[in-house]
């Protein structure tokens, strides 16, 4: 019996311990985007909300293109081309929404195939409606508010150069700060996207600085077939579907 007990003890010593550690959580499966799109941020067209969700006409159009071309419209990825190097990544997306001037930037005219115009981005020069109307020449030497790094700034530059009216620039980083300055008369007028005017009755339009056509573009390396598929998807949907991320 002693020998049997020794054999049993030896067998127990050689048995590997049972793993009692808690099971490891299985990481969630992340699917690759079904379609990637991008644009320069613009109110009403493409804006990233505080909740991290992209909304706007072009975002809905991206979903429409995904749906018509057999991809999952709920699994698109939308990118911003804002910033100094933003446009350099436009050719990396399946679909890019750009103005003709943006298309001509760098090598994009070689890297992208242009398609139909899908919208317009309008920039206005406005003043407060409760102050006496000013003529455009009377703005010479006066401060014009705008948000730095936006299409409104670019449009103001081109308008000032063309009109030969030497206005003074007052840039802002935040729309709220510009609105406050405009409300107290710190600037004689402001350059602003039409979609950013919260109360049209409170302002007087002095000039349309620019009305930029926004066209759809596709990577040249994807060829004419993909370009045509995207164009057909847009042509079959003049009014894009409701954006599921938009509140009712």
BELGI-V495570 format. One record per residue. RES is the residue in one small letter. D_CENTER is the distance of its C-alpha to the mean C-alpha in whole Angstrom. Layout:
res->RES d_center->D_CENTER
res->RES d_center->D_CENTER
//
This chain:
res->x d_center->82
res->x d_center->81
res->x d_center->80
res->x d_center->78
res->x d_center->76
res->x d_center->75
res->x d_center->74
res->x d_center->72
res->x d_center->71
res->x d_center->70
res->x d_center->68
res->x d_center->66
res->x d_center->65
res->x d_center->64
res->x d_center->61
res->x d_center->58
res->x d_center->56
res->x d_center->54
res->x d_center->50
res->x d_center->50
res->x d_center->46
res->x d_center->44
res->x d_center->41
res->x d_center->38
res->x d_center->35
res->x d_center->33
res->x d_center->30
res->x d_center->27
res->x d_center->26
res->x d_center->23
res->x d_center->22
res->x d_center->20
res->x d_center->17
res->x d_center->18
res->x d_center->15
res->x d_center->12
res->x d_center->9
res->x d_center->6
res->x d_center->5
res->x d_center->5
res->x d_center->4
res->x d_center->6
res->x d_center->9
res->x d_center->10
res->x d_center->7
res->x d_center->4
res->x d_center->5
res->x d_center->6
res->x d_center->10
res->x d_center->13
res->x d_center->14
res->x d_center->12
res->x d_center->10
res->x d_center->7
res->x d_center->8
res->x d_center->9
res->x d_center->10
res->x d_center->8
res->x d_center->8
res->x d_center->12
res->x d_center->13
res->x d_center->12
res->x d_center->14
res->x d_center->16
res->x d_center->17
res->x d_center->17
res->x d_center->20
res->x d_center->22
res->x d_center->22
res->x d_center->23
res->x d_center->21
res->x d_center->20
res->x d_center->17
res->x d_center->17
res->x d_center->17
res->x d_center->13
res->x d_center->11
res->x d_center->7
res->x d_center->6
res->x d_center->4
res->x d_center->7
res->x d_center->8
res->x d_center->11
res->x d_center->15
res->x d_center->14
res->x d_center->11
res->x d_center->12
res->x d_center->15
res->x d_center->13
res->x d_center->12
res->x d_center->15
res->x d_center->15
res->x d_center->13
res->x d_center->15
res->x d_center->13
res->x d_center->10
res->x d_center->9
res->x d_center->11
res->x d_center->13
res->x d_center->17
res->x d_center->17
res->x d_center->14
res->x d_center->16
res->x d_center->19
res->x d_center->17
res->x d_center->20
res->x d_center->21
res->x d_center->18
res->x d_center->20
res->x d_center->22
res->x d_center->20
res->x d_center->18
res->x d_center->20
res->x d_center->18
res->x d_center->19
res->x d_center->19
res->x d_center->17
res->x d_center->15
res->x d_center->14
res->x d_center->14
res->x d_center->13
res->x d_center->16
res->x d_center->17
res->x d_center->20
res->x d_center->23
res->x d_center->24
res->x d_center->27
res->x d_center->29
res->x d_center->31
res->x d_center->34
res->x d_center->35
res->x d_center->37
res->x d_center->35
res->x d_center->34
res->x d_center->34
res->x d_center->32
res->x d_center->35
res->x d_center->35
res->x d_center->32
res->x d_center->33
res->x d_center->34
res->x d_center->32
res->x d_center->29
res->x d_center->25
res->x d_center->22
res->x d_center->19
res->x d_center->16
res->x d_center->16
res->x d_center->14
res->x d_center->12
res->x d_center->12
res->x d_center->15
res->x d_center->17
res->x d_center->17
res->x d_center->18
res->x d_center->21
res->x d_center->22
res->x d_center->23
res->x d_center->24
res->x d_center->27
res->x d_center->28
res->x d_center->28
res->x d_center->30
res->x d_center->32
res->x d_center->32
res->x d_center->32
res->x d_center->29
res->x d_center->29
res->x d_center->25
res->x d_center->24
res->x d_center->21
res->x d_center->20
res->x d_center->17
res->x d_center->17
res->x d_center->17
res->x d_center->20
res->x d_center->22
res->x d_center->21
res->x d_center->22
res->x d_center->25
res->x d_center->26
res->x d_center->26
res->x d_center->28
res->x d_center->31
res->x d_center->31
res->x d_center->30
res->x d_center->28
res->x d_center->29
res->x d_center->26
res->x d_center->22
res->x d_center->20
res->x d_center->17
res->x d_center->14
res->x d_center->16
res->x d_center->14
res->x d_center->15
res->x d_center->19
res->x d_center->20
res->x d_center->23
res->x d_center->24
res->x d_center->28
res->x d_center->28
res->x d_center->26
res->x d_center->28
res->x d_center->26
res->x d_center->28
res->x d_center->26
res->x d_center->23
res->x d_center->21
res->x d_center->19
res->x d_center->18
res->x d_center->16
res->x d_center->16
res->x d_center->13
res->x d_center->14
res->x d_center->14
res->x d_center->15
res->x d_center->16
res->x d_center->18
res->x d_center->22
res->x d_center->23
res->x d_center->22
res->x d_center->25
res->x d_center->25
res->x d_center->26
res->x d_center->22
res->x d_center->21
res->x d_center->23
res->x d_center->22
res->x d_center->19
res->x d_center->20
res->x d_center->23
res->x d_center->20
res->x d_center->19
res->x d_center->22
res->x d_center->23
res->x d_center->21
res->x d_center->20
res->x d_center->19
res->x d_center->17
res->x d_center->18
res->x d_center->17
res->x d_center->15
res->x d_center->17
res->x d_center->15
res->x d_center->15
res->x d_center->18
res->x d_center->21
//
